Amino acid sequence: MTTLKNTPFKTFKKALLVAACSTLGAISVNAQADDVSVPDTIRWTIPFGVGGGTDVWARFFTTWMSENIQGNPTLVIDNVPGGGSINGSNLFAMRADSDGSQWIGTSASTQYPAMLQDRRVRYSYEDWTPILATPTGGVVYAQPGLGNSAEEVLNAVTNQRVKFAVQSHTGLELPVLIALDLLGADVQAVSGMRSRGEGRLAFERGEADIDFQTTSAYFSSVEPLVESGRAVPLFSLGVLNDSGEIVRDPAFPDLPTFNEVYETLHGEAPSGPGAEAYRKFFASGFTLQKLILLPNDAPEALIQEYRDAARRFVDTEAFKEAAMAQLGPYTPVVGEVVEQHLQDAMSLDDATRQWLVEWLLEQHGARI
Amino acid sequence: MIDVLFSSLGQLFTVPHMLYMVMGVLIGLIVGIIPGLGGIAGMSLLLPFLYGMEPSVALGMLMGLVAVIPTGDTFASVLLGIPGSSASQATVVDGFALAKKGQAARALSSAFLSSMIGGLIGALVLTAFILIARPVVLSFSSSELFMLTLLGLSMVAVLSGKDVFKGIAACGVGLLVGTIGMAPATGEFRLPFEIDYLYDGLPLVVVGLGIFALPEIIDLLVKRGAIAEQPCQLGKGWKEGVKDVAKRPGLVARCAGIGSLMGTIPGLAGSVVDWLTYGHAVQSAKDKSQFGKGDIRGVIAPESANNACACGAMVPTLLFGIPGSGTAAVFLGGLLLLGLQPGVSMLETNLDLTYTIIWSLALANILGAALCLGLARPVASLTRVPFVILAPLITILILFAAYQATRSLGDLLALGIIGAIGVLFKQANWSRPAFLIGFVLAPGAEAYFYQAAQFQGAEAFMRPGVLIIGALIAASLLLPPLRSYLKKRRQADEPTTHERQEEVAPLALGVIDVALLGSLLAVAGYMWWAFADLSMLGGIMPRLAIAIIVAACVLEIIRTVIKPMKWQTQTLSQQLLWVAGFFALIGSVMVLGFLFAAAVFCLGFLLVVARMKPVAAVGLAACVTLFLMGMANLLTLTYPTGMLAGL
């Protein structure tokens, strides 16, 4: 059981207060800070439904951001689901004011369609500037029927066709599909899962041979399987360090990364358009999985204030403790660093895109 | 285990826990009663307060909310014919018919009582079942899930009675509408006319409101008068409803059992269970003639099932992190926000919390149903109010409800279009439930069939589970005609009953039937052409739906040619006028903005059509506007502002 930080009654009072504030939001006085004028209310568009991963992530951050921005603005979450986050992002791109009072929270499923130039996308990451990004990692694992150790399994999957339950060929699993292909595995991707969790269920039922989960789901649902001998972990995707190299995931220090596995097998680091595509989609889908962004014509001082606010808490012990359950053992990245990574990750050159289009059609019969 | 069970019970009766749970129950009832809002809206009201709360107290609050939503939404289903949420669509059919007979109080009280009992049975089943549920849930692979969608579809035959081809055609239309959106196998988009709004397919709420609520509103406006066509007896009806449930313990128990077990199967649950149990009630009844016209069993069956289903849906949510319903999905978000990860730990380290959840479910069910039972009598008197006064308020309410689906103008237009189809179906007596069943099950049937074929190949259809469900389907399709055939033979031996056979009305055909058959064939032809460039995998389901429509229409035409037909006069002109009026309203929303259009429409309708006194009309219109503004504030909603605001 977690320690009690608030007694129920305190929380109830707080709840009433928040409710009162949000209903009377229009009447509250303008909070003036020293040099920047922070808006009273920040409307934070989440292009996903209530209770989904990105929604929960945003709700976790509202308290921390609000407490650390000058004047403690109220953060109101506006869920605009639809089209796998494309609808809400399009609306935000069209409507958002540039006075710094509107944010958007995006995820891999917002980044990927933009990179793949999906014809529904009418937003561009070039119009937005990041405040903060949170990374995640992930692990690929397989049925013990394929082999008792990672080596045996990796050997087996090059000789026989294995099934992998995915949401869509261009979803969060895309870099995993590319990675498995680079390792020479013969993968049949069965699409149409409504969540990564459904994919895991297909694995547990024995329908899928190989599966992938992000860090938090791996700890809660796959580790028990590994312990009881019903799953064999193969490799992690790793994390990007400050100098842009993929290193071992702090959550899985004992598990090799995809790059290590590739090097052991082939004697050299992965290269070519496939490796390039993997690197880009890994960066935008995992290193920068979830982002807080705002229109880049917002007042410069305000953008700076938001970034400073994030810096004020990301390294504190209290935050790290609270973040463990929500984000895993990863530290959020703030400000300019995100900007550089983001620009690099989102720019897919024509040769790589062309390779990807052909690869998706040939290997998986999917058109983009 | 037993000590954990009781220690969590003790936890339940502490002051903060009870306080928060009551708060959850009250919010749940309010969002349940307002059509279009449901678990998702309720949860989003509570989620902001969740972070940092003590888990067991917070879970009590969330469960209070989750448990009573399928109870509260019965009001709208029975009194106004508006399916409050996806869990109460089957209730509309007989519940609203009873309200029209002046028996709203009876329908409501038996609905609430069966909800309460169903919820308790569900909680009881859950207590034991959750410990052994893992292997059971895992034994339902994609092929069994596909067969379950077929079982759901087979209810169409049960529900459409003698107009079986019309029912199948209606179901085919539902299937076709349900395939709009992305193909699960290939990611291709199936969009008629390339309309962006249709990328995610049509929202269930919009389709439910359009097919059921709008035609009823128009019908009542044409007929004039109040909802209750016969005098109401509120007090007597209330007691009668309680007795109705007491007389049918078997039906309640069976439906609650079906509900709680179906709820545990991830990915299907809520949407099929009410139709399955409704179909079960029809099949198990000796006298089927009153179903659809106001049979109390048609209310008891789905209502006992839907609360039990909400309990069952906790199994996949807690054990696998896979929500069994929309509400459960949001509940899962709440769990994560509290720092709890679903999975095996919910049975080990957090077993106390799991039992807190179950106990809260049971207690909240009792509380919610008791509150609703108390409210049933006064609220049922709504059915005595002249309908012209209610009509503008209900119209605005369903527009508001539909707009909650994706919060775009497309929701309103889709509501109008589905509503127009609903009006045609209602006037010509084509089964609207069949349409809805087709629509609800189309995506599941397609995705699971594809997955079963990909994962398991031909073996998929030899699995024992598949064969058992297949046998159930065969039984539900073949037994009733066999039974009636045997009965006929027996009756043929006894000449005295000869007269009764003559009573069966000859098949009737009207001008709307002819128009519907013709236009469906034309639409089918057009869609076949429009979907020509879809790949094999992506196009198989819409083509199958088109084939079903064409086959059913052709068979109906052949039947009308070879069998004696009674020509029936079907009226439509007045209804079409009201449909046109509804589209005019949507048009004015697009020009003037939702709030302004709603206020003007209410005021105008009440003054001109209902001929109310100006003071009362202004008062009512102001209430509607205030309600809409309050909701916007509470739910961070932005209404369509209209083109004028853009100038």
Chai-1 contact restraints between the chains, C-beta under 6 A:
chainA,res_idxA,chainB,res_idxB,connection_type,confidence,min_distance_angstrom,max_distance_angstrom,comment,restraint_id
A,T2,B,G339,contact,1.0,0.0,6.0,A-B,restraint_1
A,L4,B,E54,contact,1.0,0.0,6.0,A-B,restraint_2
A,K5,B,G52,contact,1.0,0.0,6.0,A-B,restraint_3
A,N6,B,G52,contact,1.0,0.0,6.0,A-B,restraint_4
A,P8,B,P16,contact,1.0,0.0,6.0,A-B,restraint_5
A,P8,B,E54,contact,1.0,0.0,6.0,A-B,restraint_6
A,P8,B,V57,contact,1.0,0.0,6.0,A-B,restraint_7
A,T11,B,M53,contact,1.0,0.0,6.0,A-B,restraint_8
A,A15,B,F49,contact,1.0,0.0,6.0,A-B,restraint_9
A,T23,B,N633,contact,1.0,0.0,6.0,A-B,restraint_10
A,V50,B,I40,contact,1.0,0.0,6.0,A-B,restraint_11
A,V50,B,M43,contact,1.0,0.0,6.0,A-B,restraint_12
A,V50,B,S44,contact,1.0,0.0,6.0,A-B,restraint_13
A,V50,B,V330,contact,1.0,0.0,6.0,A-B,restraint_14
A,G51,B,A329,contact,1.0,0.0,6.0,A-B,restraint_15
A,G51,B,V330,contact,1.0,0.0,6.0,A-B,restraint_16
A,G51,B,G333,contact,1.0,0.0,6.0,A-B,restraint_17
A,D55,B,G333,contact,1.0,0.0,6.0,A-B,restraint_18
A,V56,B,G333,contact,1.0,0.0,6.0,A-B,restraint_19
A,V56,B,L336,contact,1.0,0.0,6.0,A-B,restraint_20
A,V56,B,L337,contact,1.0,0.0,6.0,A-B,restraint_21
A,R59,B,L337,contact,1.0,0.0,6.0,A-B,restraint_22
A,T63,B,Y51,contact,1.0,0.0,6.0,A-B,restraint_23
A,V76,B,T636,contact,1.0,0.0,6.0,A-B,restraint_24
A,D78,B,T636,contact,1.0,0.0,6.0,A-B,restraint_25
A,G82,B,D200,contact,1.0,0.0,6.0,A-B,restraint_26
A,G82,B,T406,contact,1.0,0.0,6.0,A-B,restraint_27
A,G83,B,Y199,contact,1.0,0.0,6.0,A-B,restraint_28
A,G83,B,D200,contact,1.0,0.0,6.0,A-B,restraint_29
A,S168,B,G187,contact,1.0,0.0,6.0,A-B,restraint_30
A,V190,B,Q451,contact,1.0,0.0,6.0,A-B,restraint_31
A,V190,B,Q454,contact,1.0,0.0,6.0,A-B,restraint_32
A,G192,B,P184,contact,1.0,0.0,6.0,A-B,restraint_33
A,G192,B,A447,contact,1.0,0.0,6.0,A-B,restraint_34
A,G197,B,G321,contact,1.0,0.0,6.0,A-B,restraint_35
A,G197,B,I322,contact,1.0,0.0,6.0,A-B,restraint_36
A,L201,B,F320,contact,1.0,0.0,6.0,A-B,restraint_37
A,L201,B,I322,contact,1.0,0.0,6.0,A-B,restraint_38
A,E204,B,L138,contact,1.0,0.0,6.0,A-B,restraint_39
A,R205,B,L138,contact,1.0,0.0,6.0,A-B,restraint_40
A,R205,B,S141,contact,1.0,0.0,6.0,A-B,restraint_41
A,E207,B,S141,contact,1.0,0.0,6.0,A-B,restraint_42
A,E207,B,F455,contact,1.0,0.0,6.0,A-B,restraint_43
A,S220,B,Q341,contact,1.0,0.0,6.0,A-B,restraint_44
A,S220,B,G343,contact,1.0,0.0,6.0,A-B,restraint_45
A,S221,B,G343,contact,1.0,0.0,6.0,A-B,restraint_46
A,P224,B,V344,contact,1.0,0.0,6.0,A-B,restraint_47
A,A325,B,G339,contact,1.0,0.0,6.0,A-B,restraint_48
A,A366,B,G187,contact,1.0,0.0,6.0,A-B,restraint_49
